[in-house]
Amino acid sequence: MSKKGKSAKSSKSARKAKAPARRTARSLMAVAASAKSGVKERVASLNEVTLAASDQDANVTRALDILGNDNEPAEVRMAALEALQTASFSVVAFAPVRGEYLATLRKVATDPNAELRESALGVLARNKDGFAQQKLLEGLQDPGKALVPTETALSLLSFDPHADAYNVARRIASAPPSDDARQEALRLLSADATSAPLFEKLLLDKSEKREVRQLSAAALHSIAPKKFQKRARELVFDPSEYPDIQATSLAAITNFSDPEALANDEPLLKRVDSLSEKSPAKVKQVARRFMTKFKR
Amino acid sequence: MTVDVEIQINDSTNPRARFLTWAPSPCRIRVRNPAGITTPFVSLKISGRSTASGGAVQFRAGATGAFSDSITLTVSASGNTAPFFSAGKFGRPSSSNGDVTIEARSGTTLVGSVPVMVRIRKNANTLSAPERDRFLEALAKLNNQGTGRFSDFRDMHNASALGQAHGAPGFLPWHRAYLLDLERELQAIDPSVALPYWRFDKAAPNIFKPDFMGSSDNLGTVQFNPGHPLTFWKTDTVPGIKRRPIPAFNVNLAPPGVIDEAATLALGTQYKQFRGMEGNPHGRAHTRFDAISFLSDASTAPRDPLFFLLHCNVDRLWAQWQKANSRFDQAVAAAYDENPAFPVGHRLADTLWPWNGVTSRVNPPSAPGGTLAPSPGVGAPGLQPRVRDMLDYRGVVSAASRMGFDYDDVKFV
C-alpha cells in the first residue's frame, strides 16, 4: 500500500471515529421505553430522539405511553414530554396524534409531580385549552384545588385573557399572597381596558416597587396610550423621579409620540436637551437618542 | 464645469437600492455631464473606499469571471450606460449604511461616487451596539405596541396557519419567505437593518442580556434595560414577553440537546433527509424554553422576537447546506422533497400562503399581511412567491432570483 493510500485510509477512519453513527428513532425509543434501562439512559435517549415524521407514529405512541404512565420515573416522563413537544412543531406530521397528545396532557395536568403538572398545563394553556383554563381558575378561586403556584396560574391564563380571569386577577392584585402573584395578576390585567385607572395610580405612586411601576407604564401605554403619553411627559419633567421611570417614559415618548408634535414641543426639547447633558447614565442614553431624532 | 458620472447600484438610481450582498449585483455607469471630454469614450476606474470598520466591495466587468478591487471601463461620452458587477467582499460586511463608497475616477480625478452598504445577516451574539439598537428600534416600531404591521406576522404563524409552514417540506421555503417579508418591512423603517441570527449551537450570552433580547426573571417575564425599545412590546393584547430557559439551559452556554451545525449539515445530502432538521435542531431550540414561554409552542412562538433570530439561524443552516451540496436549483431532485401527495403549499409549483391571498377549505380562513414586501434593489421572489422561488435566494442558477440577503459565514463561491 502506498504512503498516500495509508494516510487516506487513516484520515477516513479518523473521520469515522469523530462522527459516531446516529441511532435510529426506533432504537432510541426501544431504550427509552425499556424499564431495564437506567433512568439516565432513558432520558438521554429521549433527548436524542427526533419524533418528527409521520412514519414514526409507533415511536410517538411509545412516547405518549411513557408520558401518561404515572408508574414511570418523573424524569423520564418529563423527557418524553419535551420530545413530544419538539415533535409538535412538525404540525402536519403531528396532526394524527395531536388529539391523543392533548388528552394525555390533560391527564398529566393533575399528576402528583409538580414539574410535570406545570409543563402539561403550560402546553395546554398556550393552546387555549378549556379544561386547563378551568383548572387554573378553580385553583385561583380555591387554593386547595391549585395545581400550580398562584403566579404560574395567572401567567398561564394570560395566554387567553378573558373576563373570568380578570375578575380573579383583580382580587389577587388587591390582596396578593406574594409579590410574585401580585406582579402576575397585574400583568394579566394589562390586557383589560377597565384597569387603566389602577395602572395610572400605580405608575404615579413613588412608594411602589420599581418593577410594578415599570409594568404599570407598559400596561397603561397599552390600554390608554394618550393618558400614558401625558403622564410620561410629566414624569420626564419631575426632578424627583427615579431614573428608570424617567428613561422608560422618555423612551415611550421617543418611539410612540407624534413626531411633528414633538419637534414643536419647545419645553420638552429643552428639558430633554438638558437631560442629555446632565442626568444618570440610563436617562442620558435615552435623552441622546431622542435629541438625535428630534433636534433641529 | 467638470465631467460628472452617475453610478447605478442594482441598475437603479434609487438610494434605497444601494445595498450589496456577497452575490454579484448588476450595476451601471454613465457620463451625466461630458464637460471637458474631447473623445467619444472615456476611461473610468471604479473602486471602493471604506471607512475604518466599514464594508468592502469588489468588482468585475461581466456576469462571469473573477472579482477584483477595481476595474477600468471604457464608457461612452454620449451618456449610454456601461454595465459592471459589484459585490461585498466576503468577511467585510458593513456595519452602517454608507460605510463604503463606490467611486469612479478619470485619471486621478474623482468624477462620481455613491455610498453603499454591504448589508449582511450577522451573528446576533457579536452584533455591534449600534447595529443591535437599530434592529431593536425598527422591530419596536413595526410592533408599535401591538397596533403595527407586526400583528400580521404574528397572525401568519398562529394556530390556524401552522399547517402552511410546518411538518412538511415547505417548512424551510415558507419560513425563508416569512423572514424576508419581515426583514423588508424592517428595512422600510431603517434600510440599514438586516435580521441577525441566534446561533443556537453555540454560547450566545449577549443575546440574553437586558440591552438586547432581554433577560428572564424568575417568573419568566423578560426584563429590559430602562428605555429599551422593546419595553412596550405587545402581542395578542398582552404587553411583555414570557421566556424562561429550561433548568438545564444556562444562557451563558449553548442550549443542551440541540444538534450542532456539523451534525445538522450531516443529516444528508438530499433535501428529504435535511428537512429532518425541523425536529432537531429547530424544534429542540424552541423547547429549550419552559412551559410558560411563548417560544416553546409553534402557535405562540412569534410573540417572542427571539423567534425571528432562531429562525434566521434555521434559514442560515439551510443556506449552508445548499452551498455545501449545490442545492439551489429546483430542477435538481435532491434540492427539494417533491411529492404530489404533500399538502397544498408544500409542492414546488404551489404559491405560498398568505402572500397568495388564498383562503379556502385547505387554507386558513384569512390571509394576513397582503403580498410579500417588494425590495427597491431586487425583484425576486416576487409578490406572490411559489415554493420553488425560495430556493435560489442568491441567484446562483438565475441572477434574477437574487433576493438581496446573505449570511456573514456563507461564501458565494
Interface residues (C-beta under 8 A of the other chain):
Chain A: A19 N47 E48 T50 L51 A52 A53 E82 Q85 T86 A87 S88 F89 S90 V91 V92 A93 F94 A95 E118 S119 A120 L121 G122 V123 R126 N127 K128 E151 T152 S155 L156 S158 F159 P161 D180 Q183 E184 R187 L188 S190 A191 Q214 L215 A217 A218 A219 H221 S222 P225 P243 D244 I245 Q246 A247 T248 L250 A251 A252 N255 F256 K282 V283 Q285 V286 R289
Chain B: E137 A140 K141 N144 Q145 G146 A159 L162 G163 A165 H166 G167 A168 F171 N218 L219 G220 T221 N225 P226 G227 H228 P229 T231 F232 K234 D236 T237 V238 P239 G240 K242 I246 P256 G257 A266 G276 E278 G279 N280 H282 G283 R284 H286 T287 D290 A291 I292 F294 S296 D297 A298 S299 T300 P343 H346
